[in-house]
C-alpha cells in the first residue's frame, strides 16, 4: 500500500511554481496540479506591460540563478532592470514558462475538483477521476475565483458587463463605446489599450485624483532621500519598504492594523490610503491623461439595460446624479479573496477553516487553522502584507513554506523516545 503524498500543490502560476521549485530543492516529494502559468497565457490582455520593474519580476528560484534578467540574456530579449522600458507580457510569459519547464517540469495540467479532509490527511479529487491522498495541501490559485464586480452592476446582462480579467484581446471593442470602472493599473491600462484600439472610452474613477507611481530618479539618491523614502522592489517609502522587506514582522502587527494597511476597497474617509493601493505605473500616464474623458470622484449607484445599451446611474463628486450610456461596461475593480469562493474546498474542510473577513487566518508558516492546509498569494495578504499581491511576494512565500514543510518532514522521520512526540511547529 502506497503511503500518502507529503505535499499536493493546487495551482501552477508564479506562486505555485516558485513553491514547487523550493520544495524540490529541499528534496520534498510533491505533485502540482493546474495549467502552467495559465492566467498569463489566456487572460492578461495582449499589449500589456508588467507594473513591476524588471528586477522585481522574477519567479523564486532557490539557487537565485534563473531570473528574468538571466532569461533575457539567454534569449536576447530586451531587459531594463530599473526605470526604463517596462517588461512586456510576452517576455514575462515566455520567461515564466521556461522557468516552469526547467525547474518544475512535473506540473500536471489537470484541475482539482474537490479537496476534503479525512482524519489527518486530505483527499483530492482530480478532474480525471483520480483520487490523491496527501498530508499537506498548498493552495496557490492566485487571482482565480477572486474577481470583484460591484453589486451596483448586478442588473446588467453578461453581454454588457465583464471583468477586466476576461479580456485577452481588447481589439473586439473597436468602434464600440466602453466605460471602464476603476482607478488602478488594470483599469488604466485597459482604458489605454481600448483607446489605442480605436474604441470610444470613458474612465470612471471613484477616487480623486488619480494616483501615479513616481518616475524613478536617475543617478544616486542623497542620504536624506534614502533615509526618508527608502527604496524597495515595489517603490519608495517607509511603509512600502517595511511591507516588502519584512513580511515576517508585518505578520505580528495587530489584525486591525494589518487589514487597514492591506485592504484597498471600502470607505477610507479619515484614513490613509492602503499601502501599495490602486495606482498607475509612471510610464502609463502619458497614454491616459488628455486621451479620454476621465470622471473622477464618481460612484455607480445602479445600472440597467435599456434599448440595447448599458445605462449606469452615476453620482458625481458634488452629489448630483446622472446617467451614462455605453455599449459595454468593463469592471476593472480588482480582486477580493474569499475562502468560500474556492469551488474545490469541501464543506467539512470549510467548517474547520478559521477566517477573518473571509480570508484564512494563517500561522507564520502560511498554515491555516486546518493542520496541513496552506494558502499563498492574495489569500495570504491580510496576514503577510500587500507584497503578497505581487510577484515579489513569491520569494518570501516559497522560502518560508518550503523550510517549514521540510523541517516538519525531517522531524517526522526522527525517532523519539517512548512517551515523547515531536511538537508540531505552528509559529516558528
TAWOKA-V426650 format. One record per residue. N is the residue number from 1. OMEGA is omega in degrees with one decimal (999 if undefined). D_LAST is the distance of its C-alpha to the last C-alpha in Angstrom with 1 decimal. Layout:
n = (N/N)
omega = (OMEGA/OMEGA)
d_last = (D_LAST/D_LAST)
This chain:
n = (1/2/3/4/5/6/7/8/9/10/11/12/13/14/15/16/17/18/19/20/21/22/23/24/25/26/27/28/29/30/31/32/33/34/35/36/37/38/39/40/41/42/43/44/45/46/47/48/49/50/51/52/53/54/55/56/57/58/59/60/61/62/63/64/65/66/67/68/69/70/71/72/73/74/75/76/77/78/79/80/81/82/83/84/85/86/87/88/89/90/91/92/93/94/95/96/97/98/99/100/101/102/103/104/105/106/107/108/109/110/111/112/113/114/115/116/117/118/119/120/121/122/123/124/125/126/127/128/129/130/131/132/133/134/135/136/137/138/139/140/141/142/143/144/145/146/147/148/149/150/151/152/153/154/155/156/157/158/159/160/161/162/163/164/165/166/167/168/169/170/171/172/173/174/175/176/177/178/179/180/181/182/183/184/185/186/187/188/189/190/191/192/193/194/195/196/197/198/199/200/201/202/203/204/205/206/207/208/209/210/211/212/213/214/215/216/217/218/219/220/221/222/223/224/225/226/227/228/229/230/231/232/233/234/235/236/237/238/239/240/241/242/243/244/245/246/247/248/249/250/251/252/253/254/255/256/257/258/259/260/261/262/263/264/265/266/267/268/269/270/271/272/273/274/275/276/277/278/279/280/281/282/283/284/285/286/287/288/289/290/291/292/293/294/295/296/297/298/299/300/301/302/303/304/305/306/307/308/309/310/311/312/313/314/315/316/317/318/319/320/321/322/323/324/325/326/327/328/329/330/331/332/333/334/335/336/337/338/339/340/341/342/343/344/345/346/347/348/349/350/351/352/353/354/355/356/357/358/359/360/361/362/363/364/365/366/367/368/369/370/371/372/373/374/375/376/377/378/379/380/381/382/383/384/385/386/387/388/389/390/391/392/393/394/395/396/397/398/399/400/401/402/403/404/405/406/407/408/409/410/411/412/413/414/415/416/417/418/419/420/421/422/423/424/425/426/427/428)
omega = (-178.0/176.4/-180.0/174.9/-179.8/-174.4/169.1/179.8/178.1/-178.9/-178.0/171.6/-177.1/-179.6/-178.9/-179.7/178.8/177.6/-179.8/179.6/179.5/177.5/178.6/178.6/179.4/-179.1/-180.0/178.4/-179.0/166.3/-178.6/-172.4/174.7/176.1/-175.7/176.2/-169.2/-176.5/-178.8/-179.4/-169.7/-173.4/180.0/-174.2/175.0/-178.1/-179.1/171.7/177.8/176.0/-180.0/174.1/-177.1/-177.5/-179.0/-173.8/178.3/168.6/-173.8/176.3/-177.7/178.1/-178.6/-174.8/-170.4/-180.0/174.1/178.9/179.5/178.4/-179.4/176.4/-178.3/-174.3/-179.1/177.9/179.8/-179.6/173.6/-174.5/-171.9/169.8/180.0/179.9/179.9/180.0/-179.4/175.9/-177.0/179.9/-178.6/-178.7/177.4/178.1/-177.0/177.2/177.2/177.0/-178.8/-177.0/-178.7/-172.4/-179.5/-175.9/-175.8/177.3/178.9/-176.2/180.0/-178.9/172.5/-175.8/-178.9/171.3/177.4/-178.7/177.7/-177.8/-176.7/178.2/-179.2/172.2/179.7/175.4/178.8/179.7/178.6/-176.3/179.6/174.8/-179.8/177.0/-176.5/178.1/178.1/176.9/177.9/179.6/-178.0/-174.3/174.8/-177.4/-178.6/178.1/-178.5/-178.7/-177.6/173.2/-177.6/-178.8/179.2/-179.3/-170.2/-176.2/179.3/176.8/-174.4/-178.2/179.3/-174.8/175.9/172.8/-176.9/-176.1/-173.9/-173.2/173.2/-177.9/179.2/179.4/-179.3/179.3/179.0/178.5/-179.0/-179.3/-173.7/170.3/175.7/-179.3/178.0/-178.7/178.6/-176.7/-178.6/180.0/-176.6/-179.6/174.8/178.9/179.6/-179.1/177.1/-179.3/179.9/175.7/173.6/166.8/172.7/-169.5/165.5/-178.4/-178.2/-173.0/-179.5/-177.0/173.8/0.6/171.5/175.9/178.6/172.4/-177.7/175.5/179.9/-179.4/179.2/176.6/-177.7/176.1/179.5/178.7/179.5/178.7/-178.1/178.7/-176.2/179.9/-177.8/-178.2/175.3/178.9/-176.9/176.8/-177.5/177.9/-175.8/-178.4/178.2/178.5/-179.2/-177.6/-177.3/-174.1/-171.5/176.4/178.4/175.9/175.9/-178.9/-174.7/173.8/175.3/-175.6/-178.4/179.1/179.5/-178.6/-179.2/-177.2/-178.1/-170.9/-178.1/-178.2/-179.1/-178.3/-179.7/-179.6/180.0/179.7/174.8/174.8/177.0/177.9/-178.6/177.6/-176.1/178.0/178.8/175.4/-176.5/-176.5/-178.3/-170.7/-177.4/178.2/-177.8/-172.6/-178.4/-177.1/-174.8/174.1/177.7/-179.1/-177.3/177.9/-178.5/178.3/174.9/179.9/179.8/-179.5/177.6/172.6/-178.8/178.2/179.2/179.8/171.9/-179.9/178.5/174.6/-167.4/174.4/-179.0/-177.2/179.1/177.9/177.9/-177.2/177.1/-178.8/170.9/-179.9/-178.7/174.2/-175.7/177.2/175.6/177.4/175.0/-167.9/169.6/-171.7/175.3/-179.3/172.7/-176.0/-178.6/-179.9/177.9/-171.0/-175.2/179.1/-177.0/-175.6/-179.4/179.5/-179.6/-179.4/-179.8/-174.1/179.0/-176.9/170.5/-176.4/172.1/174.8/-174.7/170.2/-171.6/170.5/178.5/174.7/178.0/-180.0/-179.2/177.3/173.3/-175.9/178.2/-179.3/-175.0/177.1/-177.4/171.9/-178.4/-178.8/-177.6/-173.0/-180.0/179.7/-172.0/172.9/-174.6/176.5/-177.2/175.4/-175.2/178.3/-176.8/-178.8/-179.5/-177.9/179.6/-178.0/-176.1/179.4/-174.9/-178.3/-177.1/-179.9/179.4/-178.2/179.9/179.2/178.1/-178.9/176.7/179.4/-179.1/-179.6/-177.2/178.8/179.4/177.5/-179.8/178.2/179.1/178.3/179.7/176.1/-178.3/-177.6/178.0/-172.6/-173.3/999)
d_last = (33.5/30.8/27.1/24.9/23.6/19.9/19.5/21.9/21.7/24.0/25.4/26.5/26.6/24.8/21.3/21.9/23.6/21.1/18.2/20.8/21.7/18.2/17.9/21.4/20.6/17.9/20.6/19.2/22.1/22.4/25.1/25.3/27.9/29.9/32.5/31.1/30.9/33.1/33.0/33.8/36.7/38.2/37.4/37.0/40.5/42.6/43.1/39.7/37.7/34.0/33.1/30.4/31.8/32.2/29.5/27.0/28.1/26.7/24.5/21.4/22.7/20.3/23.2/24.0/27.6/28.6/28.7/31.2/33.1/33.4/34.6/37.2/38.4/38.9/40.7/42.6/41.1/41.2/38.1/37.6/34.2/34.7/37.4/39.8/40.6/37.7/36.3/38.4/37.2/39.2/37.6/34.0/34.7/36.3/33.4/30.7/32.9/33.4/29.7/29.2/32.2/31.2/27.5/27.2/30.7/29.8/29.4/31.4/33.5/33.4/32.1/30.0/32.1/30.1/26.7/26.6/24.4/26.2/24.7/21.4/22.2/23.5/27.0/27.8/31.5/32.6/35.7/37.5/37.3/34.8/32.1/28.8/26.4/22.7/19.6/17.5/19.0/18.0/20.3/21.5/24.8/24.9/27.7/29.5/30.6/29.6/32.9/34.1/37.9/39.1/40.8/43.9/44.6/44.5/48.3/48.7/49.4/47.2/49.9/49.7/46.0/43.0/39.5/39.2/36.8/39.6/41.9/41.9/45.5/46.6/50.1/51.2/51.5/54.2/57.0/55.1/54.2/50.4/48.4/44.8/42.5/39.5/38.8/35.8/35.9/36.6/39.5/40.9/40.8/42.2/45.0/45.8/46.0/48.2/50.5/50.8/51.5/54.5/53.2/54.1/50.9/50.0/46.5/45.6/42.8/41.6/40.5/42.9/42.9/41.1/38.0/38.0/35.6/37.2/39.1/37.3/38.9/40.7/40.5/38.5/37.1/37.9/35.5/36.0/35.2/32.0/30.8/32.1/31.0/28.4/28.4/25.6/25.8/26.8/29.2/29.8/28.8/26.2/24.5/24.6/23.3/20.3/19.4/19.9/18.2/15.2/13.9/10.4/12.6/14.9/12.2/12.3/16.1/18.1/18.9/22.5/22.0/19.7/22.4/25.2/24.0/23.4/26.3/29.4/31.7/33.4/35.5/34.1/37.2/36.4/32.9/31.8/31.4/28.0/26.2/27.4/29.8/33.0/34.9/37.1/36.7/39.2/41.1/41.8/43.6/47.0/47.0/46.6/48.5/52.2/51.9/51.7/51.9/48.7/48.6/46.2/45.1/46.3/44.8/45.8/47.0/48.3/49.7/52.4/54.4/58.0/60.7/58.4/56.2/52.9/53.6/50.8/51.5/50.0/49.7/50.2/48.7/51.8/51.5/54.4/54.0/55.4/55.0/53.8/55.2/53.8/53.9/50.2/47.1/43.8/40.7/38.4/36.2/32.8/30.1/28.3/25.7/26.2/24.5/27.9/29.6/28.0/30.9/29.1/26.7/28.4/29.5/27.6/24.3/25.0/25.8/22.3/20.6/19.7/20.7/21.4/24.7/24.6/21.3/18.3/15.7/12.4/8.7/6.7/7.1/10.7/11.2/14.1/15.3/17.0/14.8/14.9/16.3/14.9/16.7/17.3/19.9/21.9/20.2/16.9/18.8/18.8/15.0/14.5/18.1/21.5/20.6/19.5/23.2/24.2/24.1/22.1/19.1/19.0/17.9/14.4/14.1/15.3/13.2/9.9/11.1/12.9/10.3/8.0/11.4/12.9/10.5/11.1/14.7/15.1/13.8/16.3/19.0/18.6/21.2/20.5/23.3/25.1/23.7/20.1/17.5/14.0/11.5/10.0/6.2/6.3/3.8/0.0)
